[in-house]
Amino acid sequence: MGEMGLKCKIRKVRYRSYRGEIGKVAPNVIDRNFVATSPNRKWATDVTQINIGSSKLYLSPILDMYNGEIISYNISDSPNLEQVYDMLDKAFKKFDNLDGLILHSDQGWQYQHFGYRKRLEERHIIQSMSRKGNCLDNSMMENFFGIMKSELLYAEKFESSKAFAKALEDYIEYYNNKRIKYRLKGKSPVEYRTLYQ
């Protein structure tokens, strides 16, 4: 493009979730210790933007650090509190007791919101937050996004955001139940949890 004197008129704008005070809401309890000895002790969450043509989607999952399993997720055409609440509600419906669980995120505005923090507090869940602008502090979640995008988003051409959302549902089913990992002794996340719990 440079050699031909071509310039792009539409500038890509990256999604940035951070708004607010640095480190005022929750400490970095995880502190890059991503090892969990049993399920539902350490979870991670984040929101990533997915571009399908001119449409944007926002994926908000919860990942269990024990085995990398996606516990729940929500995909929406805008990043909002309802998306995060829906993701939490789906996860909470699966388990009777999550006392002492650590839920780690970045410092996105959703995770600083009173309603989000109250939902965690009501279930005795400990909130943990990455340091500002440090993606390595939430690298397990970032790693999932990278794998999903390379194996699904960039590997196929999607006609619509609806088509991607359906493919994502199938992909997460595959990721949890069939996709093996070296770290999990050659098992899928669900197989590993079932065999070694």
Buried (B, 14 or more C-beta within 10 A) or exposed (E): EEEEEEEEEEEEEEEEBEEEEEEEBBEBBBEEEBEBEEBBBBBBBBBBBBEBEEEBBBBBBBBBBBBBBBBBBBBBEEBBEEBBBBBBEBBBEEEEEBEEBBBBBBBBBBBBBEEBBEBBEEBEBBBBBBBEEEEEBBBBBBBBBEBBBEBBBEEEEBEEBEEBBEBBEEBBEEBBEEBEBEEBEEBBBBBBBEEEE
